[in-house]
Amino acid sequence: MLFKDEVVTSVNRLSSKLIATSRFLHLHPELAYEERESSRHLTSLLKAHDFEVIEGVGGLPTAFVAKAGVEHPSATIAFLAEYDALPSLGHACGHNLIATSSIGAALALRPSLSALGGRVLVVGCPAEEKGGGKIALVKADLFANVSAALLVHPSNRTEIFKDALAMRALRVEFFGKASHAAAAPHLGINALDAVVLTFTNLNALRQQLRQDARIHGIITDGGRAPNITPDYAAARFCIRALDLEYLHDLQRRVVACFEAAAQATGATVAIHEEGEEYHPMKCNRALGALFRANLEALGERVEQTPEDQDLGSTDVGNVSQVVPTIHPTIALTDRSEVVCHSAAFAEAAGGAAGDRAMLTAAKALAMTAVDLFSCPEALQIIQQEFYQA
C-alpha cells in the first residue's frame, strides 16, 4: 500500500532525529511526575513538525497532548508516549524508546493525514512507573473521542498479547514509643517489630493465594539507632492480581495483616493508598492482528509465550478499559536473562539495539494507523470486539 511505503520512508528519513531524541531521554532520566526536561524536549520536537501541543493536561504538569490531522476524521489514533525512568537504574524499562517510537509514528504520518482523512494524537503520559499518570488522563476524558490507542514496549521477546496484573500500592506507618532499648525496653513500643510482623503475616498469607497474585514490599523506615526502641517505622507494598475483584479481596486481607501486627505490638497503624489503582489489560485481538501483520511485513519474527505468565502491571490497562488498545513488545535482545528493570536492559535501551527496536516499532505503529484510517471495516471489527468483550 502506497501510504505504508510512505510512512516507512518517513521514519527512515527521520531516523537520525529520532535516535537523537531517544538517546537524549536515556541520558537525562527523570522520575515519575518530574519529567520536565523530557516533556520539554518531546513537545519541542512535535511543535517543530506543526503539531498543536497542549501541555499540563489532566492536571499533570509534565503531561501533554499533541494533535494533527483533519477536523472530522475517519478515525483518531492515539500513540501513547511514556518517558519516566526508574530510581538508580534510569531507563531500565526502555521508556525512552516508547516515547520516541510513538512520536516517530506520528511524525511519519503527519504529511499523509489529509489524504488519509485521519487524525493522530501523541499523548504524553507521565509516571507509568509510580502513580499511574494515564489514569488521571483517563479520568480527564482525554480518550473520549479516540478510536484506538497504541504503544510498543521494549522487552527480550517480540510478542503481541500479554495480560497485565491489576495493582494497588499501599504505604503503612506504625507509631510506637521510644525508649532505651537496654535500660528500659519495657517502657517502649517497638514500631519496627510491627513492620517485621507485617512481613511475617504476609508470608503466611501467600500460602493461600492464587498463582496470579503477588505481594511485595520494602521497609522505608526502620528506626534511627539500635539502642533506641523505634517509635516509628514504615513500609511500602504492591499487591497484584489478574482481576479487580480478587485484588480488592486481597487488599482487605493485606490490611488485616497490618492491623494484626499493630495489635500484637501495641503500636498504632496508619494505612495509605498510594497513587491510583492499575486495572488489568483488556487486549484487542483484531487490533493486535493488524499490528502483527505490519510487524511481520517489516521482517520481525513474532513469538507468543503464554499470555498469563511473566506479568507486571501497567496503567495502559486503565486505557484499555475505555478504548481499544494494544501494548505489544519488541525485543531488544534474545538473551532471556536481560529483563526490564535491570542495568543490562538499561544499557540495551540506550544503544544500537534500542535504536533498531524503536525505529521498527515506529514503522509498525504508523502502518497500523494507516490500516485504521483507510479500512473502515477493520475499525468496525475492532470496535465491535471492544464493546462485546
Residue, then its C-alpha position, 0 to 999 in steps of 0.5 A: m500500500l502506497f501510504k505504508d511505503e510512505v510512512v516507512t520512508s518517513v521514519n527512515r528519513l527521520s531516523s537520525k532525529l529520532i535516535a537523537t531524541s531517544r538517546f537524549l531521554h536515556l541520558h537525562p532520566e527523570l522520575a515519575y511526575e518530574e519529567r520536565e526536561s523530557s516533556r520539554h524536549l518531546t513537545s519541542l520536537l512535535k511543535a517543530h513538525d506543526f503539531e498543536v501541543i497542549e501541555g499540563v493536561g489532566g492536571l499533570p504538569t509534565a503531561f501533554v497532548a499533541k494533535a494533527g490531522v483533519e477536523h472530522p476524521s475517519a478515525t483518531i489514533a492515539f500513540l501513547a508516549e511514556y518517558d519516566a525512568l526508574p530510581s538508580l537504574g534510569h531507563a531500565c524499562g526502555h521508556n525512552l524508546i516508547a516515547t520516541s517510537s510513538i512520536g516517530a509514528a506520528l511524525a511519519l504520518r503527519p504529511s499523509l493525514s489529509a489524504l488519509g482523512g485521519r487524525v493522530l494524537v501523541v499523548g504524553c503520559p507521565a509516571e507509568e512507573k509510580g502513580g499511574g499518570k494515564i489514569a488521571l488522563v483517563k479520568a480527564d476524558l482525554f480518550a473520549n473521542v479516540s478510536a484506538a490507542l497504541l504503544v510498543h514496549p521494549s522487552n527480550r521477546t517480540e510478542i503481541f498479547k500479554d495480560a497485565l496484573a491489576m495493582r494497588a500500592l499501599r504505604v503503612e506507618f506504625f507509631g510506637k514509643a521510644s525508649h532505651a532499648a537496654a535500660a528500659p525496653h519495657l517502657g517502649i513500643n517497638a514500631l519496627d517489630a510491627v513492620v517485621l510482623t507485617f512481613t511475617n503475616l504476609n508470608a503466611l498469607r501467600q500460602q493461600l493465594r492464587q498463582d496470579a497474585r503477588i505481594h511485595g514490599i520494602i521497609t522505608d523506615g526502620g528506626r534511627a539507632p539500635n539502642i533506641t526502641p523505634d517509635y516509628a517505622a514504615a513500609r511500602f507494598c504492591i499487591r497484584a492480581l489478574d482481576l479487580e475483584y480478587l485484588h480488592d479481596l486481597q487488599r482487605r486481607v493485606v490490611a488485616c495483616f497490618e492491623a494484626a501486627a499493630q495489635a500484637t505490638g501495641a503500636t498504632v497503624a496508619i494505612h495509605e493508598e498510594g497513587e491510583e489503582y492499575h486495572p488489568m489489560k483488556c487486549n484487542r485481538a483484531l487490533g493486535a492482528l493488524f499490528r502483527a501483520n505490519l510487524e511481520a511485513l517489516g521482517e520481525r519474527v513474532e513469538q507468543t509465550p503464554e499470555d498469563q505468565d511473566l506479568g507486571s502491571t501497567d496503567v495502559g490497562n486503565v486505557s484499555q478499559v475505555v478504548p481499544t488498545i494494544h501494548p505489544t513488545i519488541a525485543l531488544t535482545d534474545r538473551s532471556e536473562v536481560v529483563c526490564h528493570s535491570a542495568a543490562f536492559a538499561e544499557a540495551a535501551g540506550g544503544a544500537a539495539g534500542d535504536r533498531a527496536m524503536l525505529t521498527a516499532a515506529k514503522a509498525l505503529a504508523m502502518t497500523a494507523v494507516d490500516l485504521f484510517s483507510c479500512p473502515e471495516a477493520l475499525q468496525i471489527i475492532q470496535q465491535e470486539f471492544y464493546q462485546a468483550 
